[in-house]
Amino acid sequence: MLPMTAFFQNTIGLPFGWAWFIATIVGILVIALPLMLAVAMIIYADRKIWAAMALRRGPNVVGPLGLLQSFADGLKVFLQETIIPSSANKTLFLIAPIITFTVALIVWAVVPWQAGVVLSNINVGLLYILAASSLGVYGIILAGWSSNSKYPFYSAIRAAAQMVSYEVSIGFVLISVVLWAGTFNLGGIVEAQQGHVLGLFNGFGFNPLLFPMAVVFFISSLAETQRAPFDLTEAESELVAGYQTEYSSMSFALYWLGEYANVLLMCTLNATLFWGGYLPPVDWAPLYLVPGILWLFAKILFFFFVFSWVKATVPRYRYDQLMRLGWKIFLPLSLTFVFLVSGYLMWLRVGFPA
């Protein structure tokens, strides 16, 4: 943000306060507008991947190759009437999707796109993401409760238990990453991965001690974003459409936008925390000629493909299986690796007494 602030201050002659304000607004728009376009296109990509895996065509009518299908769907929901159930708490019913959508956007402020390119380069970026993303569950809980309907309420209870359960494991996984990187700053975490393994590979995921944590984080990302096989909050065979059952028009669209923005965020965090972020996979000088943002985009697209692949091929878990995985497998596993990583780092940095 500082270079952009300096541009408005020195070139246009604005006072520092106004220069900083305008630079911040521009930075937000530069992230938010492409993100909304990306969400529309990954919804299309999601449907094409599922179709290909089921030997179907997928969207192929609206626009060339069906590329405008998501925009047609967006126009359709925009033109629909917003229906609010007569027995619903109208204020909370309308606020709930706004909370989910807003929280899905604000977390992008600390994501480093390449070296030095980040909207807010705060030292506790990882804590900020944990704090902000954990607020997303309130949008789902409020939707389920305020709808005053049986199935949305069941969905809200499931969402609360599910997201809390897997946030515990994610927290312990991130402790391992922070211990190794020595910082909560996301840019610092990415830089700590350069030449991390054998001075050749960029990424904590190549480290045998951290690779299991990368797998746990990826699976927990699926649960945190309610993606299959952990989409128990929207299990249509049991809950109709879950917490979204009573929603229509743009309030329904806000949930979809927020859900896919969260999926993109989790893909970005997988790439940033374990696989080098904007760094190339191998610490080889010619690879750095490719802009870092392109490496980050390539990794995000790879993880999104795996997200879609899992959804198309893995059957939904039962709720007891979901809870058992979170509390009886991931929690003790992540705690064990916190112990192993901290012990190994203590041995490397301090050494054990003879």
Rosetta blueprint (number, residue, H / E / L):
1 M L
2 L H
3 P H
4 M H
5 T H
6 A H
7 F H
8 F H
9 Q H
10 N H
11 T L
12 I L
13 G L
14 L L
15 P L
16 F H
17 G H
18 W H
19 A H
20 W H
21 F H
22 I H
23 A H
24 T H
25 I H
26 V H
27 G H
28 I H
29 L H
30 V H
31 I H
32 A H
33 L H
34 P H
35 L H
36 M H
37 L H
38 A H
39 V H
40 A H
41 M H
42 I H
43 I H
44 Y H
45 A H
46 D H
47 R H
48 K H
49 I H
50 W H
51 A H
52 A H
53 M H
54 A L
55 L L
56 R L
57 R L
58 G L
59 P L
60 N L
61 V L
62 V L
63 G L
64 P H
65 L H
66 G H
67 L L
68 L L
69 Q H
70 S H
71 F H
72 A H
73 D H
74 G H
75 L H
76 K H
77 V H
78 F H
79 L H
80 Q L
81 E L
82 T L
83 I L
84 I L
85 P L
86 S L
87 S L
88 A L
89 N L
90 K H
91 T H
92 L H
93 F H
94 L H
95 I H
96 A H
97 P H
98 I H
99 I H
100 T H
101 F H
102 T H
103 V H
104 A H
105 L H
106 I H
107 V H
108 W H
109 A H
110 V H
111 V L
112 P L
113 W L
114 Q E
115 A L
116 G L
117 V E
118 V L
119 L L
120 S L
121 N L
122 I L
123 N L
124 V L
125 G H
126 L H
127 L H
128 Y H
129 I H
130 L H
131 A H
132 A H
133 S H
134 S H
135 L L
136 G H
137 V H
138 Y H
139 G H
140 I H
141 I H
142 L H
143 A H
144 G H
145 W H
146 S H
147 S L
148 N L
149 S L
150 K H
151 Y H
152 P H
153 F H
154 Y H
155 S H
156 A H
157 I H
158 R H
159 A H
160 A H
161 A H
162 Q H
163 M H
164 V H
165 S H
166 Y H
167 E H
168 V H
169 S H
170 I H
171 G H
172 F H
173 V H
174 L H
175 I H
176 S H
177 V H
178 V H
179 L H
180 W H
181 A H
182 G L
183 T L
184 F L
185 N L
186 L H
187 G H
188 G H
189 I H
190 V H
191 E H
192 A H
193 Q L
194 Q L
195 G L
196 H L
197 V E
198 L L
199 G L
200 L L
201 F E
202 N L
203 G L
204 F H
205 G H
206 F H
207 N L
208 P L
209 L L
210 L L
211 F H
212 P H
213 M H
214 A H
215 V H
216 V H
217 F H
218 F H
219 I H
220 S H
221 S H
222 L H
223 A H
224 E H
225 T L
226 Q L
227 R L
228 A L
229 P L
230 F L
231 D L
232 L H
233 T H
234 E H
235 A L
236 E H
237 S H
238 E H
239 L H
240 V L
241 A L
242 G H
243 Y H
244 Q H
245 T L
246 E L
247 Y L
248 S L
249 S H
250 M H
251 S H
252 F H
253 A H
254 L H
255 Y H
256 W H
257 L H
258 G H
259 E H
260 Y H
261 A H
262 N H
263 V H
264 L H
265 L H
266 M H
267 C H
268 T H
269 L H
270 N H
271 A H
272 T H
273 L H
274 F H
275 W L
276 G L
277 G L
278 Y L
279 L L
280 P L
281 P L
282 V E
283 D L
284 W L
285 A H
286 P H
287 L H
288 Y H
289 L H
290 V L
291 P L
292 G H
293 I H
294 L H
295 W H
296 L H
297 F H
298 A H
299 K H
300 I H
301 L H
302 F H
303 F H
304 F H
305 F H
306 V H
307 F H
308 S H
309 W H
310 V H
311 K H
312 A H
313 T H
314 V L
315 P L
316 R L
317 Y L
318 R L
319 Y H
320 D H
321 Q H
322 L H
323 M H
324 R H
325 L H
326 G H
327 W H
328 K H
329 I H
330 F H
331 L H
332 P H
333 L H
334 S H
335 L H
336 T H
337 F H
338 V H
339 F H
340 L H
341 V H
342 S H
343 G H
344 Y H
345 L H
346 M H
347 W H
348 L H
349 R H
350 V L
351 G L
352 F L
353 P L
354 A L
